[in-house]
Amino acid sequence: MQAQTSGNLMSEGVIWKKIIWFAMPIFLGNLFQQLYNTADSLIVGNFLGSHALAAVSSSGNLIFLMIGFFNGIAMGAGVLIAQCFGAKRYETMQKAIHTTVALGLISGIVLTILGVCLAPTILTWMDTPTNVMAQSVTYFQIYFMGSLGLVMYNIFVGILQAVGDSKHPLHYLIISSIINIVLDIVFIVFFHMGVGSAAFATILSQFVSAYLCCRRLMKTTDVYQLKIKEVRFHKEMIAQIIRYGLPSGIQNSIISIANVVVQSNINGFGEMAMAGCGAYSKIEGFAFLPITSFTMALTTFVGQNMGAKQIERTKKGAAFGMICSMCLAECIGLITFLTAPFLIALFNDDPQVIMYGTQRAQTSALFFFLLAYSHSISAILRGAGKAMIPMLVMLVCWCLIRVSVLTIMVSATQDIAAVYWIYPITWSLSSLVFFLYYRYGNWMTTSIIS
């Protein structure tokens, strides 16, 4: 196999340039993704009303619960591929790539079946109001019919990013975002179709982006080329992918379970609260843009440099990415705090919807730097092959403590403010634990492929 590659080898060159140039396309790609997700809610809220907006909003945490586990497994595969790439062990990397694709195909099929079949039951468990239940089930089931496209897109993007290519996923995401928004407008504004059409537009765009990523991997002549005839499970690779991906998958799932419990508490305050908090969640998504872009860059940077055994370089890059993520997230938080009423009103102009959304925004927004810090440390540890640590921290802080404290606070106060404050409280706690481990823990021992 050829030893030359056009991938972005992050174990060489100026650290800040490598991270910035890798993170920027991810940031822009996430921006487009957030814009078209927000466009869904804007179009639904303005043309189909608050009932439909509540139905779409109630599905958000449930969707992430279902896909988060499989995306976590893909993260483990990405770390393995990044470390192989950094160590220039291309034959091992090829086995990891083709095993990951095989795992993604199976996962997509399983997720489709689970999502479609379990939607009514889980939405009932979440105390979804009866007046929006039918629309919520419709949106959720149609969305999960496209699970294969969603999972494979994340698998393909994970492979490209592991070898330092964040530009092509950006191009494909822009294309799919435009397709999604155009289809939303056509289906809802012109044809007056219901919330199910918004989900249908989303899954069509997901399949387009998955196809484009797959085509890129198949057409390249580089060391990370995908060959369909070689897609199979390699025993030694599947064991490592599960070993390092399972903690990330569990981490995503436990966070989602906690958020589903939070959403069920929001649902108990009625559809106006659901719509207002749902609108805020779209706005909060913009705060995740620098967090997501730098955490992905950090995982790849740390993975490749750990594979190349560049320890000091790893430390410097981790510190730089962490600081950038926190600063950008806090700037967005400040803007969100100051403009919350106007932003919420873009989704729905009902005074109650604006009130609920604004209250939640102005409670959480100034604490976004803590959210960025926790996710940054988690990404660094994941790249270093220490995925169990963030899983345990999130399990305790963002699941057990979040759910327990929220249950007590809501029962005692019967005030939705308890729901708003539970996030800053648990972000603070996880940040403290991560700081102590990052400062004093032995997290830079060996590469996972050594």
Secondary structure, 3 states (H helix, E strand, C coil): CCCCCCCCCCCCCCHHHHHHHHHHHHHHHHHHHHHHHHHHHHHHHHHCCHHHHHHHHHHHHHHHHHHHHHHHHHHHHHHHHHHHHHHCCHHHHHHHHHHHHHHHHHHHHHHHHHHHHHHHHHHHHCCCCHHHHHHHHHHHHHHHCCHHHHHHHHHHHHHHHHCCCCHHHHHHHHHHHHHHHHHHHHHHHHCCCCHHHHHHHHHHHHHHHHHHHHHHHHHCCCCCCCCHHHCCCCHHHHHHHHHHHHHHHHHHHHHHHHHHHHHHHHHCCCHHHHHHHHHHHHHHHHHHHHHHHHHHHHHHHHHHHHHCCCHHHHHHHHHHHHHHHHHHHHHHHHHHHHHHHHHHHCCCCCHHHHHHHHHHHHHHHHHHHHHHHHHHHHHHHHHCCCCHHHHHHHHHHHHHHHHHHHHHHHHHHCCCHHHHHHHHHHHHHHHHHHHHHHHHCCCCCCCCCC
